[in-house]
């Protein structure tokens, strides 16, 4: 009888996993006046529908020539479960094909339009109760697919068992699988055009992943409670251009290791890392990318799971608890965010539905030669929506305080790291990537508009105009920009033997020519201590003692210089070797006084920077800075004043970049006593304890264009700060 209840061609297509609309065949449908139940249960020899409250069994007949396919007529439309028998076992389950769609019309409309700000609320895998039954709702965008199926251990990775429902013209597929729980692993099997079945794909909006090298997505809950109300209420003020912002950049896998060389978990980091950063006086922790990534050696900069905190350290809930712990200690959390490229791993986004979906088809636009990665097609509305929504996701779901966007220059220029003929000009024949710029503007407008008090930071290495200017003033809309020029110039200067520094004097002053053109952060990042560049200590010239003195003087220069601060982990105690992502920082070096001294200096620099408004209120405005001496190349001395509000005491910074102690007449912008509030040559920092016995008093001797001055001691290779008493 069953053969008359189903079209033979449709039956064969279901069994062979090539039917484009299985929900039109499977489940309960009215056909020619009768309710026909069709079910596909591979491995079943017999199948029953259990109907009504009493669970009365109705025998389903096998469809000839279609193993695992069964049909029967029911007297009326009714809820049912299925009972199967085969290979000596009996099992009962809810039929996924008896459930209606989950996505609503408005979701469909916004998805199709590419304007769904909170994409993660409708795509991905969500634990829900649907039509009274608990299970997981799956939804994925694959517009060029002929069939999409959810596969996993729960269906022995058989793509015929859980094909999905296509949702109109949106290109989105969805299904509800009853009975699945948190922790289930899954991927998508995609039948492309011309019958091509590509590699199984991880979920682009998956909230969890297996431990690498395994790479299936994992069903995870992301909702949870926070106890950071006090932090959230004050966050906006902490991110103002007037606020002290000092960032500690961290690679979670190598900051510190547990016994047995195990990476620390998020709960362990919530105690150890958070307590350490708070003690060191930093205001923010910046995490190198935590979005799931397959290859440890990419440090997270080649992400595949853009919505999944890496399982290397724990679950999404445990990551949320880390952010919450930081907030309760008064620390902000910034994430490195990577919209510039993605890896070619087979389970990733590349040719997701058998076509160049997320990336450009033409390698001149879609392939990064430097990193062997793929480039997002920023001009495609769904792709732009995916990325902007991802940025919003981290800020809303995890209370992350800001995003530092990696490799912005590689996004903004079509000819980035390409020879002539290897790139495609924009519509005006130029090199600017209009679509990438539009994406960054949209991201900034969205996150600042939707999540009050956050900050965004651009790592942008060129002179692209207006990176931190508001979008409505023609800018890209970032809150801050890394000052890569300042970093390159000053590190080049510091690398030189002091005897030659006089010939390169203005490498240290050049940054002031453009210091107010953007809202700058001065970065000493991980990029400066890898790939043979050596550690910060190794960059310094001279003997062992002189290396430490040079580094202390440089930090004194940096913290006194206009601009927010960023320092990569290990640099705060002058780790001797360059960073290795595969092992812990060399914490044992803190047993050595010189290393402990640098750590103490960075702690005090952070506190002085925070406690003195003159050092941070006008970080981005010219009225907060005045050169006292910028041209004394012969002595390699620099001196300047920092000013806050009208009632804030001024701070004068003087730096001696030679290994010669100098008795130096220093012009001062006000009369009276000036306290010595910081001296990098202090004994507690590992220096020679040479200085000014706590301060100096200005004399009525005009000097350096000031009406008064004082004779000060500038120890060898040192920075000294004086504050108006």
VEXPAVO-636807 format. One line per 8 residues: number of its first residue (from 1); for each residue x, y, z of C-alpha. Coordinates in pm, 1 decimal. Layout:
N
NUM) X Y Z | ...
//
This chain:
725
1) 0.0 0.0 0.0 | 278.2 242.9 88.0 | 395.1 264.4 -269.3 | 72.7 448.8 -358.3 | 116.1 702.2 -80.1 | 438.8 853.6 -206.5 | 573.5 942.0 -547.4 | 847.0 696.2 -642.6
9) 1085.3 968.3 -765.2 | 1040.5 1165.5 -444.0 | 1094.9 850.5 -239.3 | 1421.7 771.1 -418.1 | 1539.9 1133.8 -376.6 | 1472.3 1120.2 -1.1 | 1660.0 792.6 45.7 | 1950.3 910.9 -168.9
17) 1972.0 1246.2 15.2 | 1915.6 1466.8 -289.6 | 1563.1 1596.2 -233.4 | 1562.4 1977.1 -224.1 | 1249.9 2006.5 -8.1 | 1223.2 1702.2 220.0 | 973.3 1878.1 450.3 | 719.9 1863.4 167.5
25) 740.6 1482.4 173.8 | 836.3 1372.7 524.0 | 612.7 1418.1 825.0 | 232.8 1439.8 819.4 | 69.0 1583.8 505.5 | -282.7 1584.8 366.0 | -290.0 1419.2 26.7 | -606.4 1352.7 -172.2
33) -821.9 1386.3 137.9 | -612.1 1159.0 361.2 | -348.0 1235.5 624.2 | -30.9 1059.1 509.9 | 260.4 1008.6 748.3 | 599.6 948.0 583.6 | 915.7 882.5 785.1 | 1271.8 801.0 690.0
41) 1453.5 600.5 958.7 | 1760.0 420.9 818.7 | 1837.4 107.2 1017.4 | 1475.0 43.2 1112.8 | 1312.2 -283.8 1009.0 | 975.1 -181.7 1152.6 | 824.5 154.6 1239.1 | 516.9 265.8 1434.0
49) 356.8 602.0 1493.7 | 242.7 646.1 1852.9 | -60.1 875.7 1838.7 | -287.9 1039.3 2088.9 | -246.3 1063.9 2465.3 | -253.7 686.1 2495.2 | 24.1 645.1 2239.6 | -175.5 406.2 2025.5
57) 66.5 245.9 1775.2 | -3.2 270.0 1403.1 | 203.7 42.1 1183.5 | 391.4 218.6 901.4 | 458.5 12.7 590.0 | 801.6 9.3 424.8 | 824.6 168.4 79.6 | 945.5 -95.7 -166.4
65) 1296.5 -38.0 -295.5 | 1356.3 248.6 -50.4 | 1523.8 107.0 259.7 | 1436.5 297.1 576.5 | 1138.9 481.2 424.7 | 791.9 410.8 567.5 | 437.4 539.3 502.0 | 91.3 509.9 655.5
73) -237.8 694.6 659.7 | -374.5 834.8 987.1 | -742.4 891.3 1054.7 | -686.5 1253.2 1153.1 | -414.1 1512.2 1206.5 | -254.4 1433.7 1540.7 | 67.9 1472.1 1735.4 | 278.0 1160.6 1729.5
81) 608.1 1000.5 1822.3 | 788.2 724.1 1636.9 | 892.2 383.0 1764.7 | 1150.1 195.0 1561.7 | 1277.7 -160.3 1577.1 | 1589.2 -286.2 1405.9 | 1910.2 -479.4 1457.0 | 1773.2 -618.2 1783.3
89) 1700.8 -279.4 1938.3 | 1391.0 -68.0 1994.5 | 1391.1 309.0 2032.9 | 1139.1 592.8 2049.7 | 1184.0 952.0 1937.3 | 1009.1 1266.3 1817.7 | 1003.8 1304.5 1442.3 | 1179.7 1632.0 1348.1
97) 953.6 1653.4 1042.5 | 639.8 1700.8 1251.4 | 754.0 2043.0 1374.3 | 682.2 2370.7 1201.6 | 935.4 2646.4 1125.3 | 1093.6 2849.8 1405.2 | 1206.2 3161.5 1219.4 | 940.8 3427.3 1178.8
105) 856.7 3649.3 885.2 | 1042.1 3948.7 1029.8 | 1355.0 3737.0 1076.6 | 1324.4 3625.8 714.5 | 1282.7 3983.3 596.6 | 1583.1 4118.3 789.6 | 1800.4 3822.5 692.7 | 1717.8 3871.3 327.0
113) 1783.6 4243.4 352.0 | 2114.1 4194.6 535.5 | 2009.4 4421.1 822.2 | 1957.2 4171.8 1107.6 | 2178.2 4332.8 1372.7 | 2161.9 4032.1 1603.2 | 2220.5 3753.7 1356.4 | 2329.8 3515.2 1630.9
121) 1980.9 3518.2 1780.4 | 1836.4 3344.0 1474.3 | 2129.2 3159.7 1312.2 | 2348.2 2898.7 1479.8 | 2232.2 2626.6 1718.9 | 1989.3 2726.7 1995.1 | 1854.6 2515.5 2278.4 | 1480.1 2587.2 2277.6
129) 1142.4 2439.6 2358.6 | 944.0 2423.7 2035.0 | 581.6 2315.8 2024.5 | 622.7 2180.8 2376.5 | 932.7 1972.0 2306.4 | 1293.3 2045.7 2408.8 | 1563.6 2028.2 2145.9 | 1794.3 2236.4 1929.2
137) 1705.9 2476.2 1649.4 | 1966.0 2497.8 1372.5 | 1978.8 2769.3 1106.3 | 2249.8 2844.7 851.1 | 2293.5 3065.2 544.2 | 2377.6 2864.4 230.2 | 2189.3 3025.0 -61.3 | 2341.9 2820.9 -342.7
145) 2296.0 2479.7 -181.1 | 2058.7 2216.1 -314.1 | 2036.0 2051.2 27.9 | 2174.3 2125.8 373.9 | 2174.5 1869.5 653.6 | 2276.5 1871.4 1017.6 | 2508.2 1579.2 1092.5 | 2666.5 1459.4 1414.1
153) 2712.4 1167.2 1647.2 | 2336.0 1175.8 1708.0 | 2269.1 1061.2 1349.3 | 2597.3 878.4 1277.2 | 2698.0 1169.6 1051.1 | 2441.6 1063.6 791.4 | 2330.0 1365.9 591.5 | 2010.0 1193.8 477.7
161) 1859.4 1185.0 827.6 | 1825.8 1553.2 920.0 | 1796.2 1762.7 604.5 | 1687.9 2121.7 667.3 | 1401.2 2340.1 548.6 | 1479.3 2616.9 298.4 | 1337.7 2954.7 401.5 | 1222.6 3132.5 88.9
169) 1462.5 3359.4 -94.7 | 1681.7 3433.4 207.4 | 1921.5 3146.7 143.0 | 1871.3 3038.7 505.5 | 1802.1 2678.0 599.4 | 1659.8 2569.7 934.8 | 1543.3 2269.1 1128.8 | 1446.7 2173.7 1482.4
177) 1591.0 1847.0 1612.2 | 1405.6 1732.1 1923.2 | 1589.2 1564.7 2206.3 | 1933.6 1713.9 2144.1 | 2105.8 1871.3 2443.7 | 2398.2 2098.6 2523.2 | 2732.1 1945.3 2429.0 | 2609.7 1777.6 2109.5
185) 2868.0 1799.0 1829.8 | 2754.3 1879.7 1478.6 | 2847.1 2005.8 1133.4 | 2660.3 2086.9 815.1 | 2664.7 1859.0 512.7 | 2597.7 2067.0 203.4 | 2487.1 1933.4 -132.4 | 2596.5 2195.8 -380.4
193) 2497.8 2255.5 -736.2 | 2557.8 1970.5 -981.7 | 2535.2 1718.0 -697.0 | 2866.5 1815.7 -536.3 | 2898.1 1733.1 -166.4 | 3186.9 1929.5 -22.0 | 3369.1 1884.2 307.5 | 3156.9 1898.6 621.5
201) 3134.4 2256.3 748.0 | 3147.7 2393.1 1100.1 | 2868.6 2635.6 1188.7 | 2958.8 2996.2 1090.9 | 2748.3 3112.8 1386.3 | 2832.2 2823.1 1618.1 | 2875.4 2913.0 1984.8 | 3116.0 2632.3 2066.7
209) 3371.9 2402.1 1913.0 | 3557.2 2082.1 1984.2 | 3914.4 2093.0 2111.2 | 4155.0 2136.8 1817.4 | 4255.9 1952.8 1607.3 | 3895.3 1823.2 1616.1 | 3677.9 2093.1 1465.3 | 3308.0 2011.2 1485.5
217) 3076.9 2274.8 1627.3 | 2927.7 2213.0 1971.9 | 2584.2 2313.5 2097.6 | 2641.0 2564.9 2379.3 | 2427.3 2799.3 2585.8 | 2549.2 3157.4 2579.4 | 2300.7 3326.5 2812.6 | 2410.0 3392.0 3169.1
225) 2417.3 3632.2 3460.8 | 2658.4 3916.4 3529.1 | 2746.2 4085.3 3857.3 | 2920.6 4384.5 3703.0 | 2654.6 4651.2 3737.3 | 2889.3 4900.9 3904.6 | 3142.5 4866.7 3623.0 | 2884.7 4897.9 3347.0
233) 2743.7 5214.0 3504.0 | 3084.5 5386.6 3495.7 | 3228.8 5233.0 3179.8 | 3163.9 5521.5 2941.2 | 3370.0 5763.0 3151.4 | 3656.8 5512.4 3161.3 | 3669.1 5508.1 2780.0 | 3667.1 5881.5 2726.7
241) 3962.0 6043.0 2546.8 | 4018.1 6225.5 2878.5 | 4049.8 5902.9 3078.3 | 4368.9 5716.0 3170.9 | 4379.2 5404.9 2951.8 | 4668.5 5163.8 2999.6 | 4624.2 4826.8 2830.1 | 4792.7 4494.8 2910.1
249) 4792.3 4278.4 2596.3 | 4767.8 3905.3 2667.0 | 4791.5 3576.6 2481.0 | 4591.7 3350.4 2710.9 | 4768.9 3032.7 2604.8 | 5115.3 3146.4 2710.1 | 5074.8 3410.3 2981.1 | 5124.4 3142.9 3241.4
257) 5096.4 2763.5 3230.1 | 4961.4 2528.8 3491.8 | 5168.5 2234.9 3620.6 | 5223.2 1984.4 3342.2 | 5248.4 2271.5 3090.9 | 4868.8 2290.4 3064.2 | 4702.5 2610.9 2946.2 | 4514.3 2792.4 3220.5
265) 4134.9 2772.4 3217.0 | 3908.3 3075.0 3208.0 | 3826.7 3027.2 3581.7 | 4199.4 3013.8 3664.3 | 4263.8 3323.7 3453.6 | 3973.0 3497.9 3627.2 | 4176.8 3476.8 3946.5 | 4543.1 3478.1 3847.2
273) 4543.5 3708.6 3543.4 | 4281.9 3950.5 3672.5 | 4450.8 3987.8 4010.5 | 4790.8 4041.7 3848.4 | 4673.6 4304.3 3599.2 | 4485.3 4491.7 3870.9 | 4793.2 4487.3 4095.3 | 5006.3 4619.5 3808.4
281) 4782.1 4922.6 3772.7 | 4666.3 4866.3 3415.1 | 4313.7 4975.8 3331.9 | 4234.9 4716.4 3062.5 | 4322.2 4366.1 2954.5 | 4336.1 4315.6 2578.3 | 4300.6 3953.0 2475.0 | 4455.1 3834.3 2153.2
289) 4175.8 3665.8 1954.9 | 3961.4 3421.6 2148.7 | 3729.6 3338.3 1856.1 | 3785.8 2968.3 1790.5 | 4082.4 2898.1 1565.1 | 4229.8 2569.3 1442.4 | 4603.7 2647.2 1443.4 | 4784.6 2744.7 1764.9
297) 5060.4 2910.0 1564.9 | 4819.8 3170.2 1424.0 | 4773.7 3306.7 1782.2 | 4404.2 3334.2 1699.2 | 4446.9 3564.3 1400.4 | 4308.5 3298.6 1165.4 | 3966.8 3238.1 1322.8 | 3709.9 2987.0 1203.2
305) 3453.3 3006.4 1486.6 | 3378.6 3379.4 1496.3 | 3102.1 3333.8 1755.8 | 3275.3 3070.8 1971.1 | 3512.9 3153.7 2258.1 | 3797.6 2906.7 2217.9 | 3744.3 2583.2 2408.0 | 4117.9 2576.2 2487.2
313) 4035.6 2752.8 2813.7 | 3676.3 2648.9 2875.6 | 3312.3 2704.6 2785.6 | 3128.7 3023.2 2685.7 | 2991.1 3050.1 3038.2 | 3340.0 3033.4 3184.9 | 3462.9 3298.3 2942.0 | 3174.8 3520.6 3051.1
321) 3281.8 3469.1 3413.2 | 3636.5 3583.9 3324.9 | 3502.3 3911.2 3182.6 | 3276.1 3951.8 3484.4 | 3567.4 3895.2 3725.5 | 3774.2 4159.6 3546.1 | 3490.1 4410.4 3573.0 | 3449.5 4346.2 3943.4
329) 3819.5 4427.6 3982.8 | 3776.9 4753.1 3793.2 | 3936.4 4628.8 3470.7 | 3800.1 4658.8 3119.0 | 3832.7 4374.5 2867.4 | 3913.5 4438.5 2501.7 | 3912.9 4168.1 2235.3 | 4118.6 4148.2 1920.5
337) 3865.7 4116.7 1638.3 | 3965.0 3984.4 1296.9 | 3734.7 4085.7 1008.0 | 4026.8 4114.2 765.5 | 4062.6 3752.7 658.5 | 3986.5 3389.7 739.3 | 4176.0 3062.7 686.0 | 4125.3 2812.6 407.9
345) 4065.0 2514.4 641.7 | 3814.1 2280.3 473.8 | 3564.6 2302.1 762.6 | 3563.4 2683.2 753.4 | 3389.0 2951.6 551.0 | 3576.3 2900.1 224.3 | 3339.9 2797.3 -60.9 | 3086.6 2733.1 210.5
353) 2795.3 2623.3 -5.7 | 3011.2 2512.5 -296.8 | 3053.0 2870.5 -416.4 | 3261.1 3171.3 -311.4 | 3002.5 3284.1 -57.9 | 3184.9 3473.6 216.3 | 3493.4 3546.1 3.5 | 3556.1 3698.5 -339.7
361) 3578.0 3445.2 -620.9 | 3867.4 3630.7 -785.6 | 4193.2 3573.0 -589.3 | 4302.5 3925.0 -679.4 | 4033.9 4040.0 -437.7 | 3974.5 3732.3 -228.2 | 4312.6 3588.5 -130.9 | 4582.4 3724.1 101.6
369) 4919.8 3617.8 -33.3 | 5100.8 3710.2 291.1 | 4893.1 3482.2 510.4 | 4745.1 3229.0 263.8 | 4401.5 3331.4 381.6 | 4073.9 3436.9 220.8 | 3930.0 3788.0 223.5 | 3566.8 3861.1 304.2
377) 3347.6 4003.4 29.0 | 3265.6 4322.6 221.8 | 3035.8 4447.9 -52.6 | 2793.5 4156.8 -12.6 | 2518.9 4267.1 225.7 | 2488.3 3930.3 401.5 | 2864.8 3912.0 463.1 | 2878.4 4267.4 596.4
385) 2580.4 4184.4 818.1 | 2758.1 3872.5 945.9 | 3067.7 4068.8 1048.6 | 2890.0 4367.1 1203.2 | 2659.4 4136.0 1394.1 | 2961.3 3941.5 1518.2 | 3116.6 4259.0 1656.5 | 2792.4 4338.7 1838.6
393) 2768.5 3981.7 1968.7 | 3086.1 3996.6 2178.1 | 2990.6 4332.2 2325.8 | 2633.5 4237.5 2413.6 | 2652.2 3870.7 2508.0 | 2980.4 3880.9 2701.0 | 2989.1 4245.9 2819.2 | 3322.3 4288.4 2642.5
401) 3421.4 4655.1 2661.6 | 3574.3 4707.6 2321.4 | 3724.6 4564.1 2006.0 | 4071.5 4619.1 1865.8 | 4042.5 4557.1 1492.8 | 4341.3 4374.9 1347.6 | 4514.6 4455.6 1017.5 | 4290.3 4745.9 916.8
409) 4540.5 4859.9 651.5 | 4509.0 4524.6 475.4 | 4135.4 4588.0 451.0 | 4148.0 4949.2 337.5 | 4379.6 4904.6 38.7 | 4310.5 4675.2 -254.4 | 4680.2 4665.5 -343.9 | 4792.3 4575.6 7.5
417) 5110.2 4366.5 -27.7 | 5036.2 4308.5 -398.4 | 5237.2 4376.1 -710.9 | 5103.8 4550.7 -1018.4 | 4849.2 4334.4 -1198.1 | 4771.1 4134.6 -881.9 | 4485.0 4355.4 -766.3 | 4161.0 4502.4 -900.0
425) 4109.9 4880.7 -871.6 | 3794.4 5029.1 -724.8 | 3519.5 5173.6 -946.9 | 3714.6 5499.8 -969.9 | 4039.2 5328.3 -1065.5 | 4199.0 5376.7 -724.2 | 4346.6 5151.6 -458.4 | 4108.7 5231.3 -171.3
433) 3867.7 4954.6 -76.0 | 3540.2 5144.7 -50.1 | 3347.9 4838.3 63.9 | 3586.9 4763.1 350.8 | 3575.7 5125.2 465.2 | 3195.4 5115.5 455.0 | 3195.4 4797.0 662.8 | 3419.5 4952.6 930.2
441) 3200.4 5263.4 943.0 | 2887.3 5050.6 974.0 | 3048.3 4843.7 1248.5 | 3145.6 5151.7 1449.1 | 2809.2 5322.9 1404.2 | 2632.6 5002.3 1510.2 | 2834.9 4915.4 1818.7 | 2858.1 5269.6 1952.7
449) 2487.5 5316.9 1887.8 | 2371.2 4986.4 2036.3 | 2611.4 4938.6 2329.4 | 2678.7 5254.1 2533.7 | 3026.3 5306.6 2671.2 | 3229.1 5071.0 2451.3 | 3547.7 5158.4 2263.5 | 3688.0 5046.8 1929.2
457) 4054.7 5059.5 1834.1 | 4213.7 5033.0 1489.8 | 4549.9 4875.2 1422.0 | 4607.7 5081.7 1110.7 | 4966.4 5122.5 993.6 | 4925.5 5387.6 722.0 | 4823.4 5753.3 717.9 | 4465.3 5676.6 610.7
465) 4281.2 5993.9 714.9 | 4024.1 6015.4 990.4 | 4049.3 5666.1 1137.3 | 3933.6 5791.2 1479.5 | 3713.1 6069.8 1346.1 | 3334.4 6022.3 1376.8 | 3157.2 5879.8 1073.9 | 2931.8 6184.8 1043.9
473) 3250.7 6392.2 1010.9 | 3386.6 6176.3 730.4 | 3593.6 5938.1 944.1 | 3593.4 5563.0 997.8 | 3441.5 5608.3 1342.2 | 3695.3 5429.1 1563.9 | 3746.5 5554.6 1917.1 | 4124.4 5515.5 1903.8
481) 4405.9 5423.1 1667.1 | 4735.2 5250.7 1738.0 | 5025.7 5488.0 1670.8 | 5245.4 5256.9 1467.4 | 5461.9 5542.1 1339.5 | 5554.7 5650.7 1691.6 | 5637.8 5292.9 1781.7 | 5860.7 5233.8 1478.1
489) 6045.8 5564.4 1514.5 | 6112.5 5542.1 1885.9 | 6217.1 5175.8 1882.2 | 6455.4 5250.9 1594.5 | 6610.0 5526.9 1804.6 | 6637.3 5312.3 2118.0 | 6809.5 5035.7 1924.0 | 7101.4 5266.0 1845.4
497) 7410.7 5298.3 2059.4 | 7377.2 5620.1 2264.4 | 7686.4 5764.3 2096.9 | 7494.2 5778.3 1767.5 | 7160.3 5892.7 1905.8 | 7243.0 6261.4 1860.4 | 7221.1 6205.5 1484.0 | 6871.8 6058.7 1514.1
505) 6739.9 6292.2 1781.3 | 6413.3 6380.5 1610.9 | 6298.7 6022.6 1571.8 | 6179.7 6070.9 1929.6 | 6010.4 6406.7 1864.7 | 5854.0 6341.5 1525.3 | 5542.0 6184.1 1673.6 | 5441.8 6522.4 1817.0
513) 5400.8 6662.5 1465.4 | 5090.8 6447.5 1416.0 | 5001.7 6350.5 1773.1 | 4665.1 6529.9 1760.0 | 4553.6 6403.0 1419.7 | 4399.2 6090.1 1574.6 | 4308.6 5960.8 1920.1 | 4625.1 5759.4 1963.6
521) 4728.4 5459.7 2169.3 | 5104.2 5405.3 2197.2 | 5147.8 5031.3 2138.2 | 5429.5 4798.3 2234.3 | 5249.1 4488.0 2113.8 | 5323.6 4120.2 2059.6 | 5436.3 4200.6 1704.4 | 5746.0 4372.6 1844.6
529) 5876.5 4070.6 2037.7 | 5844.6 3781.1 1788.4 | 5988.1 3652.1 1462.0 | 6348.7 3731.4 1547.0 | 6284.8 4088.0 1660.5 | 6399.2 3993.6 2009.4 | 6251.3 4098.9 2341.1 | 6224.4 4461.0 2448.0
537) 6535.1 4405.5 2661.4 | 6726.1 4255.0 2370.2 | 6648.1 4560.4 2154.7 | 6836.6 4784.0 2395.8 | 7208.2 4854.1 2339.3 | 7488.4 4828.0 2591.3 | 7584.7 4599.7 2875.6 | 7340.0 4417.8 3097.1
545) 7290.3 4712.0 3333.7 | 7269.0 4959.3 3046.9 | 7007.0 4748.2 2869.7 | 6783.8 4767.9 3175.4 | 6850.1 5141.8 3217.0 | 6767.1 5205.4 2850.5 | 6442.3 5012.6 2881.9 | 6342.4 5193.5 3201.3
553) 6415.9 5529.6 3036.8 | 6210.0 5430.2 2732.9 | 5912.1 5333.0 2946.7 | 5944.3 5664.4 3132.2 | 5944.2 5843.6 2796.4 | 5644.6 5642.6 2673.9 | 5423.7 5692.6 2980.5 | 5504.8 6064.9 2983.7
561) 5429.8 6103.4 2611.1 | 5078.4 6201.4 2495.8 | 4865.5 5900.6 2404.3 | 4706.1 5605.5 2580.1 | 4936.1 5310.2 2656.9 | 4955.4 4943.5 2556.6 | 5218.2 4692.5 2666.1 | 5241.7 4325.5 2573.8
569) 5272.8 4070.1 2851.9 | 5626.1 3996.0 2965.0 | 5748.8 4339.0 2858.2 | 5646.6 4470.5 3199.0 | 5923.1 4270.3 3367.3 | 6172.5 4285.0 3080.5 | 6154.0 3918.9 2982.5 | 6493.1 3829.8 2840.4
577) 6391.3 3624.4 2539.9 | 6134.5 3698.1 2274.0 | 5782.8 3566.2 2316.2 | 5705.3 3201.7 2237.2 | 5335.7 3117.6 2212.4 | 5404.0 2755.8 2307.0 | 5531.4 2819.3 2658.6 | 5476.9 3030.8 2964.3
585) 5637.4 3368.3 3021.2 | 5963.1 3345.2 3214.0 | 5816.2 3432.8 3551.7 | 6123.1 3290.3 3725.3 | 6313.2 3597.1 3608.1 | 6134.0 3794.7 3877.5 | 6381.8 3632.2 4117.4 | 6640.6 3863.0 3955.2
593) 6637.7 4219.3 4102.1 | 6673.2 4397.2 3767.5 | 6365.0 4227.1 3623.5 | 6171.5 4282.7 3942.8 | 6275.4 4647.0 3925.5 | 6131.3 4698.3 3577.4 | 5807.9 4539.2 3693.4 | 5794.8 4778.2 3988.9
601) 5858.3 5070.1 3754.0 | 5571.0 4975.7 3521.0 | 5340.6 4941.1 3821.4 | 5439.3 5290.3 3939.9 | 5415.8 5438.3 3589.7 | 5059.1 5314.2 3564.6 | 4968.4 5460.0 3901.7 | 5132.0 5795.8 3829.8
609) 4961.4 5806.8 3489.9 | 4623.0 5737.9 3649.3 | 4669.3 5964.1 3950.8 | 4791.8 6273.4 3764.2 | 4529.5 6428.9 3534.3 | 4803.2 6623.1 3356.1 | 4931.9 6293.3 3216.4 | 4605.4 6176.3 3062.0
617) 4329.6 6439.2 3041.4 | 4474.1 6602.2 2730.2 | 4629.0 6294.3 2572.9 | 4466.2 6383.3 2241.7 | 4474.8 6765.4 2250.3 | 4765.3 7004.0 2183.1 | 4682.8 7227.5 2481.0 | 4796.8 6945.4 2707.8
625) 5155.7 6945.7 2578.7 | 5440.9 7194.8 2568.6 | 5796.8 7132.3 2460.3 | 6055.7 7265.7 2703.2 | 6356.6 7124.9 2517.6 | 6322.1 6927.6 2195.4 | 6645.1 7017.3 2013.6 | 6930.6 6927.3 2249.1
633) 7064.3 6651.9 2026.1 | 7417.0 6686.9 2161.1 | 7309.0 6582.6 2508.2 | 7023.8 6356.2 2384.0 | 6794.4 6522.9 2634.7 | 6420.9 6578.0 2591.8 | 6196.1 6778.0 2823.2 | 5829.6 6870.4 2805.4
641) 5537.9 6975.4 3019.0 | 5202.4 6795.8 3043.4 | 4891.1 6988.5 3143.5 | 4546.0 6877.5 3249.0 | 4257.9 7100.2 3353.2 | 4311.0 7457.6 3484.1 | 4336.8 7342.0 3844.9 | 4545.3 7026.5 3781.1
649) 4915.6 7040.7 3876.6 | 5144.6 7033.4 3573.0 | 5397.1 6753.9 3522.9 | 5736.6 6806.2 3360.5 | 5913.9 6504.8 3207.8 | 6287.8 6511.4 3140.4 | 6468.4 6224.9 2966.8 | 6842.2 6165.6 2930.2
657) 6919.2 5908.9 2661.4 | 7298.1 5892.4 2717.2 | 7491.7 5689.8 2977.0 | 7627.1 6016.0 3126.3 | 7489.4 6181.0 3439.1 | 7399.0 6543.1 3368.0 | 7357.6 6845.7 3590.8 | 7107.3 7014.9 3367.5
665) 6935.7 7350.4 3388.9 | 6572.5 7287.8 3312.2 | 6317.9 7555.6 3234.1 | 5999.2 7517.8 3436.2 | 5657.2 7655.3 3337.5 | 5571.8 7776.0 3690.6 | 5751.6 7909.1 3996.3 | 5771.0 7731.5 4328.4
673) 5860.4 7379.5 4432.9 | 5837.1 7079.9 4199.6 | 5820.1 6729.9 4351.7 | 6015.8 6450.7 4187.0 | 5733.8 6197.3 4149.4 | 5916.7 5941.0 3935.9 | 6277.7 5860.9 3858.2 | 6359.1 5552.6 3650.8
681) 6706.9 5544.4 3811.6 | 6560.7 5478.4 4155.8 | 6723.7 5190.7 4340.3 | 6390.3 5012.3 4378.2 | 6377.0 4988.3 3997.4 | 6732.4 4856.4 3969.0 | 6895.2 5196.2 3909.9 | 7178.5 5383.6 4080.3
689) 6956.1 5596.4 4305.5 | 7078.0 5921.5 4156.4 | 6829.8 6208.4 4151.2 | 6701.0 6524.9 4309.3 | 6636.0 6428.9 4672.5 | 6260.7 6446.5 4627.5 | 6229.7 6761.3 4422.4 | 6362.6 7100.3 4307.8
697) 6265.5 7463.4 4358.8 | 6243.9 7697.2 4062.2 | 6477.5 7995.9 4053.6 | 6414.8 8324.1 3877.1 | 6654.6 8229.9 3600.8 | 6500.7 8238.3 3256.7 | 6577.2 7924.1 3058.5 | 6425.1 7720.8 2780.1
705) 6184.5 8007.4 2710.5 | 6049.1 7989.6 3064.9 | 6072.6 8267.5 3323.5 | 6214.4 8029.2 3583.3 | 6429.1 7717.7 3594.3 | 6608.0 7477.3 3823.1 | 6936.2 7289.2 3813.6 | 6832.1 6924.0 3805.9
713) 7018.4 6596.3 3810.0 | 6943.3 6372.5 3512.4 | 7088.9 6030.0 3588.0 | 7238.5 5826.4 3303.1 | 6977.8 5668.4 3073.9 | 6682.7 5786.3 3275.8 | 6348.7 5962.0 3277.5 | 6260.6 6195.6 3564.7
721) 5915.6 6344.3 3626.9 | 5847.7 6656.4 3833.9 | 5504.0 6770.3 3952.5 | 5405.3 7119.7 4046.4 | 5370.9 7124.6 4425.8
//
